[in-house]
Amino acid sequence: MEIQQTQKISYAKVLPVLFGFFIMGFCDLIGVSVTYAKEHFGWTETQAGFLPSMVFIWFFILSVPTALLTNKIGRKNTVLISMLFTFMGMILPVIDFSEVTCYLAFALLGIGNTILQVSLNPLLTNVVKGDKLTSSLTAGQFIKAISSFLGPIIAGACSLHLGSWEMMFPIFAGVTLVSTVWLFFIKIDEEKSEEKPSTLGQTLALLGDKKILLLFFGILAIVGLDVGMNIATPKLLIERLGMEKEAAGYGTSWYFAARTIGTLIGAFLLSKVPEKAYFRINMIIALFAMCGLFVADSQPFILAMVCLIAFASSSIFAVIYSMAMQHYPKKANEVSGLMITGVAGGAIIPPIMGICADAFGSQRGSLLIITICMIYLLYCAYGIKIKVKE
């Protein structure tokens, strides 16, 4: 059967796919959840630092295998599998909530989110064509940002009005179930790709190229910075101002609001200025803001520096990803899989932050690790020169 090519959008198909981006934003629950879980279970900073690893380590393990799975069973089926893992992660704390099930719940969320991030963007290309695709991808990222913004607010509301923060889990489980059922009953035609799928060996072999290796570590650093700021913001407000955890959790929403605005403005600026100049200027701004955050001792000052860091770093992932793709344009599949694997930086940086926070006896230890990530990214901005490689 020939698939009719048309520029018209079928909203009956597009809307359930776009709603999947809301589910994708659930991984950012980890920031506020670390604050609540640390107090709930009496964890040290080091113990709490390992909770984000349960989410992000799966990007290192599953990104490339998921791409291979998608090629075999189709994009929609792969997205539905991701929803199943996410639902199991959200419903598990409802059945039993303990230290073990908390770690396990976020591990399941991480597995689901990895599969979803690899398969959802390609699925969108099956329901949106031509000049509508870029705006639809931007809309998807905006929906994800809304989810990230609402997460801390919902957690705080559950803690204040429903008696406990973990009451957020059945809410997110219900939303995931709605998304799953909605997508399941929508018929989506998927084109069969004739390209040979990437293998794990082909992907890892690219690390032998010095520039790809440096850019891969750049992805680790920018994701570590993002997750680290997500986690550190409410802790800073509690440590320096003595705020209650529910109020401090809203600091994370400020971070995501600034990041959302930065992403939208960054998309416009990157169409007007060279990406290297954008990269350099924004990393310098982020470093100055981090210097301010080390000494900030009032709520407006702390939130201003947090928002400035979020704004400045919001589009850096896309810049690094683009640099890698330009370096190896004919190996886009392998480069894409490798860069998504680098999202595992969200599993590596937070535990190190926790260890340093315990060693310093304050969140300055955490900020030091984020600063090191920024310095490395500034090196990437100035030190990596990209030439298109055949």
Phi, psi and chi 1 to 4 in degrees:
 res  aa     phi    psi   chi1   chi2   chi3   chi4
   1 MET       -  130.1 -178.3 -179.6   69.2      -
   2 GLU   -82.9  130.9 -176.2  179.7  -10.2      -
   3 ILE   -85.6  125.9  -59.6  173.8      -      -
   4 GLN   -74.1  127.0 -175.0  179.3    0.4      -
   5 GLN   -88.4  123.0  -61.7  -65.0  -33.9      -
   6 THR  -145.9  150.7  177.1      -      -      -
   7 GLN   -87.1   -9.5  -62.7  -60.3  -45.2      -
   8 LYS   -73.2  142.2  -68.0 -177.2  178.9  179.3
   9 ILE   -96.6  130.9  -67.0  179.2      -      -
  10 SER   -91.8   99.3  171.9      -      -      -
  11 TYR   -64.7  -24.6  -71.4  101.2      -      -
  12 ALA   -62.4  -29.1      -      -      -      -
  13 LYS   -94.7  -35.6  -65.0 -178.3  178.9 -179.6
  14 VAL   -70.8  -42.9  171.2      -      -      -
  15 LEU   -60.9  -45.8  -69.2  178.2      -      -
  16 PRO   -65.7  -29.8   19.1  -30.9      -      -
  17 VAL   -70.5  -45.2  175.5      -      -      -
  18 LEU   -62.9  -34.0  -76.0  177.8      -      -
  19 PHE   -63.9  -24.9 -167.3   66.6      -      -
  20 GLY   -59.9  -27.6      -      -      -      -
  21 PHE   -68.1  -27.5  -75.5   92.3      -      -
  22 PHE   -64.9  -40.7 -167.7   86.8      -      -
  23 ILE   -65.4  -36.8  -50.1  -59.2      -      -
  24 MET   -58.8  -32.4 -169.2 -175.1  -68.7      -
  25 GLY   -70.4  -10.1      -      -      -      -
  26 PHE   -63.6  -25.0  -71.1    2.7      -      -
  27 CYS   -62.2  -23.8   67.0      -      -      -
  28 ASP   -78.7   -3.4  -69.9  -39.3      -      -
  29 LEU   -60.9  -20.3  -75.9  170.1      -      -
  30 ILE   -60.6  -32.4 -169.1   62.2      -      -
  31 GLY   -60.7  -56.1      -      -      -      -
  32 VAL   -73.1  -28.9   70.4      -      -      -
  33 SER   -66.2  -34.0  -64.4      -      -      -
  34 VAL   -60.4  -42.2  167.0      -      -      -
  35 THR   -63.2  -47.0  -57.5      -      -      -
  36 TYR   -68.6  -44.0  -76.5  105.1      -      -
  37 ALA   -65.7  -36.7      -      -      -      -
  38 LYS   -59.3  -44.2  179.1  177.5  179.3  -68.3
  39 GLU   -74.3  -40.0  179.7  176.7  -62.6      -
  40 HIS   -60.5  -44.3 -170.7  103.7      -      -
  41 PHE  -102.1   -1.5  -62.0  115.8      -      -
  42 GLY    67.9   36.4      -      -      -      -
  43 TRP   -75.9  156.0  -72.9  -17.7      -      -
  44 THR   -79.1  170.8   64.0      -      -      -
  45 GLU   -60.9  -36.9  -72.3  -73.3  -13.9      -
  46 THR   -64.6  -45.9  -58.6      -      -      -
  47 GLN   -62.2  -43.9  -71.7  173.9  -53.3      -
  48 ALA   -65.4  -31.3      -      -      -      -
  49 GLY   -65.1  -20.6      -      -      -      -
  50 PHE   -84.1  -12.9  -81.0   98.6      -      -
  51 LEU   -62.6  -44.2 -168.7   61.2      -      -
  52 PRO   -61.2  -27.9  -23.6   34.2      -      -
  53 SER   -62.1  -32.1  -60.5      -      -      -
  54 MET   -62.7  -27.3  -63.8  -63.1  101.2      -
  55 VAL   -85.9  -48.6  175.8      -      -      -
  56 PHE   -93.5  -15.2  -68.3   99.6      -      -
  57 ILE   -63.3  -24.9 -168.6   61.9      -      -
  58 TRP   -70.8  -21.4  -57.9  104.8      -      -
  59 PHE   -65.0  -33.7  -76.2   90.6      -      -
  60 PHE   -72.4  -37.0 -179.1   77.5      -      -
  61 ILE   -85.4  -38.7  -61.9  171.0      -      -
  62 LEU  -110.4   -9.8  -66.0  178.6      -      -
  63 SER   -58.0  -53.0  -68.7      -      -      -
  64 VAL   -69.6  -46.0  175.3      -      -      -
  65 PRO   -57.5  -34.5  -28.0   36.3      -      -
  66 THR   -65.5  -38.8  -63.0      -      -      -
  67 ALA   -61.1  -39.8      -      -      -      -
  68 LEU   -67.4  -39.9  -60.5  177.0      -      -
  69 LEU   -63.6  -41.9  176.4   66.9      -      -
  70 THR   -58.9  -39.7  -57.6      -      -      -
  71 ASN   -63.6  -29.4 -170.4   64.7      -      -
  72 LYS   -86.6  -44.5  -72.3 -175.9  177.4  179.7
  73 ILE  -108.1   -7.4   68.8  172.0      -      -
  74 GLY    98.1  157.1      -      -      -      -
  75 ARG   -70.7  -45.1  -64.1  164.3 -179.1  174.2
  76 LYS   -62.4  -45.2  176.3 -175.3  167.3 -178.4
  77 ASN   -62.2  -36.9  -71.7  -25.6      -      -
  78 THR   -67.2  -40.9  -52.9      -      -      -
  79 VAL   -61.9  -41.8  169.4      -      -      -
  80 LEU   -63.0  -37.6  -70.9  172.8      -      -
  81 ILE   -62.7  -40.9  -70.7  173.4      -      -
  82 SER   -62.1  -39.1   77.1      -      -      -
  83 MET   -64.5  -37.1  -61.1  -77.9 -171.4      -
  84 LEU   -63.1  -45.3  177.0   60.8      -      -
  85 PHE   -63.5  -41.2  -84.6  104.4      -      -
  86 THR   -63.9  -43.3  -57.7      -      -      -
  87 PHE   -62.0  -43.6  177.2   75.7      -      -
  88 MET   -61.2  -39.8  -70.4 -169.3  -62.3      -
  89 GLY   -64.3  -37.3      -      -      -      -
  90 MET   -79.7  -27.2  -65.3  -63.6   94.2      -
  91 ILE   -87.8  -22.4 -154.9   67.8      -      -
  92 LEU   -58.7  -45.7 -178.6   60.4      -      -
  93 PRO   -65.5  -19.1  -21.3   34.0      -      -
  94 VAL   -71.8  -37.1  178.9      -      -      -
  95 ILE   -74.5  -44.7  -60.4  170.6      -      -
  96 ASP  -156.1  125.8  176.4   50.4      -      -
  97 PHE  -116.7  110.3 -168.8   63.4      -      -
  98 SER  -145.4  178.9   64.5      -      -      -
  99 GLU   -58.5  -43.8  -70.4 -174.5   64.0      -
 100 VAL   -65.5  -47.2  173.2      -      -      -
 101 THR   -70.8  -26.0   57.1      -      -      -
 102 CYS   -65.6  -48.8 -176.7      -      -      -
 103 TYR   -60.4  -43.9  -83.2  117.1      -      -
 104 LEU   -66.2  -38.4 -174.5   55.9      -      -
 105 ALA   -60.9  -44.2      -      -      -      -
 106 PHE   -74.4  -25.5  -79.3  100.9      -      -
 107 ALA   -66.5  -44.2      -      -      -      -
 108 LEU   -64.2  -39.2  -70.2  167.6      -      -
 109 LEU   -61.1  -41.2  174.7   61.8      -      -
 110 GLY   -64.8  -41.6      -      -      -      -
 111 ILE   -62.0  -48.1  -67.5  170.9      -      -
 112 GLY   -61.6  -41.0      -      -      -      -
 113 ASN   -69.6  -37.0 -154.2  -93.4      -      -
 114 THR   -61.2  -50.2  -59.1      -      -      -
 115 ILE   -61.0  -39.8  -61.8  171.6      -      -
 116 LEU   -66.3  -44.2 -173.5   60.4      -      -
 117 GLN   -66.3  -31.8  -67.2 -146.0   31.8      -
 118 VAL   -75.1  -33.2  172.7      -      -      -
 119 SER  -105.4  -22.0   56.9      -      -      -
 120 LEU   -73.7  -43.6 -171.4   61.1      -      -
 121 ASN   -59.0  -46.6  -80.7  -41.7      -      -
 122 PRO   -60.9  -35.4  -25.5   35.7      -      -
 123 LEU   -63.9  -35.8 -179.0   63.0      -      -
 124 LEU   -61.1  -32.5 -173.4   59.5      -      -
 125 THR   -68.7  -15.5   66.3      -      -      -
 126 ASN   -84.0  -14.1  -69.7  124.8      -      -
 127 VAL  -117.2   -9.3  -65.3      -      -      -
 128 VAL  -130.1  131.9  179.4      -      -      -
 129 LYS  -123.0  163.4  -56.8  -67.1 -178.2 -176.2
 130 GLY    59.6 -138.4      -      -      -      -
 131 ASP   -72.5   -5.4   58.1   -3.5      -      -
 132 LYS   -86.5  -11.7  -57.5  -66.4 -174.9 -177.2
 133 LEU   -67.8  -47.4  179.9   57.9      -      -
 134 THR   -59.7  -45.5  -59.5      -      -      -
 135 SER   -65.2  -33.1   60.6      -      -      -
 136 SER   -71.1  -39.0  -64.0      -      -      -
 137 LEU   -64.4  -40.5  -72.1  168.5      -      -
 138 THR   -63.6  -41.0  -57.5      -      -      -
 139 ALA   -61.3  -39.5      -      -      -      -
 140 GLY   -61.9  -44.3      -      -      -      -
 141 GLN   -66.9  -32.6  -69.0  -55.8  -49.2      -
 142 PHE   -67.6  -40.6 -174.6   71.1      -      -
 143 ILE   -63.6  -41.2  -68.5  168.4      -      -
 144 LYS   -60.7  -40.7  177.9 -179.9 -178.9  -69.1
 145 ALA   -65.2  -37.1      -      -      -      -
 146 ILE   -62.5  -42.2  -68.1  173.6      -      -
 147 SER   -60.9  -44.9  175.2      -      -      -
 148 SER   -62.1  -38.3  -59.6      -      -      -
 149 PHE   -67.6  -40.0  172.5   77.9      -      -
 150 LEU   -76.5  -25.9  -70.1  175.5      -      -
 151 GLY   -51.5  -55.9      -      -      -      -
 152 PRO   -62.6  -32.7  -22.7   33.6      -      -
 153 ILE   -66.4  -44.0  -63.9  174.1      -      -
 154 ILE   -65.3  -42.0  -66.4  172.3      -      -
 155 ALA   -62.0  -43.5      -      -      -      -
 156 GLY   -65.2  -40.4      -      -      -      -
 157 ALA   -64.2  -40.3      -      -      -      -
 158 CYS   -64.3  -40.3  -72.0      -      -      -
 159 SER   -66.0  -39.9 -179.3      -      -      -
 160 LEU   -80.1  -40.5  -73.7  171.8      -      -
 161 HIS  -107.8  -20.4  -57.2  -63.6      -      -
 162 LEU  -111.8    1.8  -60.8  179.5      -      -
 163 GLY    96.4  -21.5      -      -      -      -
 164 SER  -161.6  144.5 -175.6      -      -      -
 165 TRP   -64.6  -28.7   69.4  -77.0      -      -
 166 GLU   -70.8   -6.1   66.3  -95.9   25.6      -
 167 MET   -67.4   -9.8  -68.6  -57.0  -65.3      -
 168 MET   -69.8  -26.2   71.2  175.6 -174.9      -
 169 PHE   -61.6  -46.3  -72.5  109.4      -      -
 170 PRO   -64.6  -28.7   17.8  -30.3      -      -
 171 ILE   -64.3  -48.3  -64.4  173.5      -      -
 172 PHE   -70.7  -29.7  -72.1  109.6      -      -
 173 ALA   -64.8  -42.6      -      -      -      -
 174 GLY   -63.6  -41.5      -      -      -      -
 175 VAL   -64.3  -40.6  173.6      -      -      -
 176 THR   -63.2  -41.0  -55.5      -      -      -
 177 LEU   -63.5  -42.1 -175.6   60.6      -      -
 178 VAL   -60.1  -45.3  169.2      -      -      -
 179 SER   -61.6  -42.0 -180.0      -      -      -
 180 THR   -63.6  -49.2  -54.3      -      -      -
 181 VAL   -64.3  -42.0  173.5      -      -      -
 182 TRP   -58.7  -48.6 -167.9    6.1      -      -
 183 LEU   -69.8  -35.9 -178.6   61.5      -      -
 184 PHE   -58.3  -38.5  179.3   81.5      -      -
 185 PHE   -90.3    6.3  -74.3  104.4      -      -
 186 ILE  -100.8  128.3  -62.5  -62.5      -      -
 187 LYS   -86.2  124.3 -174.7  179.6 -174.8  -56.9
 188 ILE  -125.3  125.5  -63.6  175.8      -      -
 189 ASP   -84.1  126.5  -63.3  -47.1      -      -
 190 GLU  -114.6  129.2  -60.1 -177.8   34.2      -
 191 GLU   -74.6  143.7  -60.2   91.9  -17.5      -
 192 LYS   -83.6  125.6  -63.9  -66.9 -176.6 -179.5
 193 SER   -80.7  136.9  174.9      -      -      -
 194 GLU   -92.6   -8.0  -60.5  -62.8  -32.0      -
 195 GLU   -74.0  144.6  -65.5 -177.3   10.4      -
 196 LYS   -71.3  125.8 -175.8  178.5  178.9 -179.3
 197 PRO   -66.9  152.1   24.6  -33.8      -      -
 198 SER   -67.4  150.7  -55.1      -      -      -
 199 THR  -110.9  163.8   66.0      -      -      -
 200 LEU   -61.4  -39.9 -177.7   60.0      -      -
 201 GLY   -63.5  -42.2      -      -      -      -
 202 GLN   -64.0  -38.3  -71.3  172.2  -36.7      -
 203 THR   -67.9  -50.2  -58.9      -      -      -
 204 LEU   -66.5  -27.4  -64.7 -179.9      -      -
 205 ALA   -62.5  -26.1      -      -      -      -
 206 LEU   -66.5  -20.1  -69.8  176.7      -      -
 207 LEU   -67.3  -12.5  -68.3  174.9      -      -
 208 GLY   -71.1  -16.3      -      -      -      -
 209 ASP   -85.5  122.9 -176.8  -64.9      -      -
 210 LYS   -57.3  -43.4 -178.3 -179.4  177.5 -178.6
 211 LYS   -67.6  -40.2  -69.1  179.3 -179.4  178.4
 212 ILE   -63.9  -39.2  -69.0  -65.6      -      -
 213 LEU   -62.5  -45.6 -179.3   62.7      -      -
 214 LEU   -63.7  -40.4  -68.9  172.9      -      -
 215 LEU   -68.9  -35.2  -69.0  169.4      -      -
 216 PHE   -60.4  -45.5  173.5   75.7      -      -
 217 PHE   -66.1  -28.7  -76.4  126.1      -      -
 218 GLY   -63.5  -41.0      -      -      -      -
 219 ILE   -63.2  -44.5  -67.4  -70.4      -      -
 220 LEU   -55.6  -43.2  -71.2  174.0      -      -
 221 ALA   -69.1  -44.5      -      -      -      -
 222 ILE   -70.2  -36.1 -172.0   59.6      -      -
 223 VAL   -70.4  -39.4  174.8      -      -      -
 224 GLY   -61.5  -40.8      -      -      -      -
 225 LEU   -60.9  -47.3 -177.1  160.0      -      -
 226 ASP   -63.8  -50.1 -176.2   47.4      -      -
 227 VAL   -66.2  -38.4  176.5      -      -      -
 228 GLY   -61.7  -43.9      -      -      -      -
 229 MET   -66.8  -36.9  -73.6  -59.9  -57.4      -
 230 ASN   -56.7  -42.2 -176.7    2.7      -      -
 231 ILE   -79.7  -41.7  -65.8  167.7      -      -
 232 ALA   -74.8  -28.8      -      -      -      -
 233 THR   -57.0  -54.1  -62.2      -      -      -
 234 PRO   -65.1  -32.4   19.8  -30.2      -      -
 235 LYS   -65.4  -38.2  -68.3 -178.4  179.0 -179.1
 236 LEU   -62.4  -43.1  -80.3  171.0      -      -
 237 LEU   -64.7  -37.3  -66.7  169.1      -      -
 238 ILE   -70.4  -45.7  -67.6  170.1      -      -
 239 GLU   -67.1  -44.5  177.5 -179.2  -80.3      -
 240 ARG   -92.0  -25.7  -64.0 -175.1 -177.0  177.2
 241 LEU  -116.7   -6.6  -55.7  177.3      -      -
 242 GLY    67.9   26.9      -      -      -      -
 243 MET   -71.0  152.8  -66.1  177.2   67.3      -
 244 GLU   -69.4  150.7  -66.6  -64.4  -35.3      -
 245 LYS   -62.0  -32.6   60.6 -176.3 -177.6  -62.1
 246 GLU   -64.5  -43.5  -68.8   82.3    6.6      -
 247 ALA   -71.5  -39.4      -      -      -      -
 248 ALA   -65.0  -30.9      -      -      -      -
 249 GLY   -61.5  -25.6      -      -      -      -
 250 TYR   -69.3  -17.8  -65.6  132.7      -      -
 251 GLY   -59.8  -34.0      -      -      -      -
 252 THR   -65.9  -36.1  -54.9      -      -      -
 253 SER   -65.6  -37.0  -69.8      -      -      -
 254 TRP   -59.8  -42.8  -82.3   89.0      -      -
 255 TYR   -59.8  -47.7  176.2   81.2      -      -
 256 PHE   -70.7  -31.9  -76.2  119.6      -      -
 257 ALA   -63.9  -44.5      -      -      -      -
 258 ALA   -65.8  -37.6      -      -      -      -
 259 ARG   -66.5  -38.3 -166.2  178.4   74.5  172.5
 260 THR   -63.4  -46.4  -58.3      -      -      -
 261 ILE   -62.4  -41.4  -64.7  169.6      -      -
 262 GLY   -62.5  -37.2      -      -      -      -
 263 THR   -65.1  -44.5  -59.6      -      -      -
 264 LEU   -65.6  -45.3  -66.4  173.8      -      -
 265 ILE   -69.1  -37.0  -65.2  177.7      -      -
 266 GLY   -62.1  -38.2      -      -      -      -
 267 ALA   -61.2  -37.0      -      -      -      -
 268 PHE   -72.0  -46.6  170.7   75.8      -      -
 269 LEU   -65.0  -36.5  -69.6  176.6      -      -
 270 LEU   -68.5  -16.3  -76.5  167.3      -      -
 271 SER   -86.2   -7.4   67.8      -      -      -
 272 LYS  -114.5  -30.4  -57.2  -66.2 -178.0 -178.8
 273 VAL  -122.7  155.1  -58.7      -      -      -
 274 PRO   -60.4  140.4  -22.1   33.0      -      -
 275 GLU   -64.0  -32.3   60.8 -176.3   20.2      -
 276 LYS   -64.9  -41.3  -73.1  -64.9  -72.7  -72.8
 277 ALA   -64.3  -42.5      -      -      -      -
 278 TYR   -60.2  -45.5  179.7   90.2      -      -
 279 PHE   -57.2  -51.3 -165.6  177.3      -      -
 280 ARG   -63.9  -49.3  -68.2  169.1 -179.3  175.2
 281 ILE   -61.6  -43.4  -68.0  169.2      -      -
 282 ASN   -70.7  -33.3  -82.5  -83.2      -      -
 283 MET   -72.1  -33.4  -71.2  -40.1  -56.6      -
 284 ILE   -65.0  -43.6  -69.3  171.5      -      -
 285 ILE   -60.3  -44.3  -67.8  171.4      -      -
 286 ALA   -61.8  -40.2      -      -      -      -
 287 LEU   -66.3  -42.1  -90.0  168.9      -      -
 288 PHE   -62.2  -40.6  -86.2  111.3      -      -
 289 ALA   -65.0  -37.0      -      -      -      -
 290 MET   -65.8  -38.9  179.0   55.9   75.4      -
 291 CYS   -59.0  -40.5  -68.7      -      -      -
 292 GLY   -65.2  -36.9      -      -      -      -
 293 LEU   -67.9  -29.1 -162.8   55.2      -      -
 294 PHE   -61.9  -30.7  -92.0   99.1      -      -
 295 VAL  -111.7   -5.2  -61.5      -      -      -
 296 ALA   -61.0  133.2      -      -      -      -
 297 ASP  -134.3   15.3   57.5    0.9      -      -
 298 SER  -132.0  156.0   68.1      -      -      -
 299 GLN   -61.0  -46.8 -176.7  176.0  -13.8      -
 300 PRO   -61.1  -39.8  -24.3   34.9      -      -
 301 PHE   -67.0  -45.9 -167.4    7.2      -      -
 302 ILE   -60.9  -49.3  -69.2  173.6      -      -
 303 LEU   -66.1  -34.7  -70.1  178.8      -      -
 304 ALA   -63.6  -44.1      -      -      -      -
 305 MET   -68.1  -39.8  -65.9  -57.5   99.9      -
 306 VAL   -61.2  -46.7  165.0      -      -      -
 307 CYS   -65.5  -36.6  -71.2      -      -      -
 308 LEU   -65.8  -40.5 -168.0   54.4      -      -
 309 ILE   -64.1  -44.2  -68.8  170.2      -      -
 310 ALA   -61.1  -44.3      -      -      -      -
 311 PHE   -63.5  -46.7 -176.4   89.7      -      -
 312 ALA   -69.1  -31.6      -      -      -      -
 313 SER   -96.9   -1.4   60.8      -      -      -
 314 SER   -62.4  -34.0   59.0      -      -      -
 315 SER  -108.0    8.4  -63.3      -      -      -
 316 ILE   -69.4  -35.1  -59.7  -56.6      -      -
 317 PHE   -56.0  -47.1 -179.6   97.9      -      -
 318 ALA   -63.6  -36.6      -      -      -      -
 319 VAL   -65.6  -46.8  170.7      -      -      -
 320 ILE   -64.0  -42.6  -63.0  173.0      -      -
 321 TYR   -58.9  -44.2 -172.2   94.1      -      -
 322 SER   -64.3  -41.5  173.9      -      -      -
 323 MET   -60.2  -41.6  -70.2  170.2   66.5      -
 324 ALA   -66.3  -41.1      -      -      -      -
 325 MET   -66.5  -35.8  -63.5  -68.1  -81.3      -
 326 GLN   -68.7  -31.7  -69.6  175.3   56.3      -
 327 HIS   -69.8  -35.7 -173.4   54.9      -      -
 328 TYR  -131.7   67.5  -92.7  122.1      -      -
 329 PRO   -62.8  -26.9   23.6  -34.5      -      -
 330 LYS   -90.1    1.9  -68.9 -169.8  176.1 -179.8
 331 LYS  -125.2   45.6  -67.5 -169.4  176.3 -178.8
 332 ALA   -60.5  -40.3      -      -      -      -
 333 ASN   -62.4  -47.1  -70.4  -20.9      -      -
 334 GLU   -65.4  -43.4  -69.8   88.1  -17.6      -
 335 VAL   -63.9  -42.6  170.5      -      -      -
 336 SER   -60.9  -47.6  178.0      -      -      -
 337 GLY   -60.6  -39.4      -      -      -      -
 338 LEU   -68.4  -42.0 -168.6   58.9      -      -
 339 MET   -66.5  -39.5  -66.9  -59.9  114.6      -
 340 ILE   -65.5  -35.7  -66.2  -61.8      -      -
 341 THR   -58.6  -32.3  -58.8      -      -      -
 342 GLY   -65.3  -12.5      -      -      -      -
 343 VAL   -61.8  -13.8  176.9      -      -      -
 344 ALA   -61.0   -8.7      -      -      -      -
 345 GLY   -57.0  -26.4      -      -      -      -
 346 GLY   -69.2  -15.6      -      -      -      -
 347 ALA   -94.0  -24.7      -      -      -      -
 348 ILE   -88.9  -45.6  -62.9  169.6      -      -
 349 ILE   -70.4  -45.4  -59.6  -57.5      -      -
 350 PRO   -58.3  -41.9  -29.3   38.5      -      -
 351 PRO   -60.9  -37.3  -23.8   34.1      -      -
 352 ILE   -65.9  -39.2  -58.9  174.3      -      -
 353 MET   -60.2  -43.0  -71.9  170.7   55.4      -
 354 GLY   -63.3  -42.3      -      -      -      -
 355 ILE   -63.0  -44.1  -67.9  169.3      -      -
 356 CYS   -68.8  -36.4  -74.5      -      -      -
 357 ALA   -63.3  -41.7      -      -      -      -
 358 ASP   -64.4  -40.2  -80.2  -24.0      -      -
 359 ALA   -66.9  -40.5      -      -      -      -
 360 PHE   -81.7  -21.5  -82.8   71.3      -      -
 361 GLY    76.7   15.0      -      -      -      -
 362 SER  -160.9  173.2   75.9      -      -      -
 363 GLN   -74.2   -5.1  -71.8  -56.9  -46.0      -
 364 ARG   -61.8  -29.1  -75.9 -170.8  172.3   87.3
 365 GLY   -63.8  -41.0      -      -      -      -
 366 SER   -65.3  -43.9  -65.3      -      -      -
 367 LEU   -63.7  -31.5  -63.2 -177.6      -      -
 368 LEU   -62.5  -42.4  176.5   61.8      -      -
 369 ILE   -66.1  -41.1  -59.5  -56.0      -      -
 370 ILE   -63.6  -37.9  -61.4  174.9      -      -
 371 THR   -62.4  -40.1  -56.5      -      -      -
 372 ILE   -61.4  -40.3  -67.7  171.4      -      -
 373 CYS   -59.8  -43.3  -69.6      -      -      -
 374 MET   -63.5  -42.4  -70.4 -179.4  176.4      -
 375 ILE   -62.2  -40.9  -67.3  170.7      -      -
 376 TYR   -64.2  -41.4  177.5   77.6      -      -
 377 LEU   -64.3  -36.4  -70.8  165.5      -      -
 378 LEU   -64.5  -37.7 -172.3   61.8      -      -
 379 TYR   -61.2  -44.2  164.0   74.2      -      -
 380 CYS   -59.9  -39.5  -70.7      -      -      -
 381 ALA   -63.8  -35.4      -      -      -      -
 382 TYR   -98.8  -29.6  -79.7   92.9      -      -
 383 GLY   -94.3  -16.4      -      -      -      -
 384 ILE  -104.4  117.1  -57.5  176.7      -      -
 385 LYS  -109.4  122.2  -62.2 -174.2 -179.9   -2.4
 386 ILE   -98.1  128.9  -63.9  -61.1      -      -
 387 LYS  -121.1  135.1  -67.3 -179.0 -179.6  178.7
 388 VAL   -59.6  127.7  175.9      -      -      -
 389 LYS  -110.7  137.2 -160.4  165.4 -172.3  175.4
 390 GLU   -77.8      -  -63.6  -63.0  -31.0      -
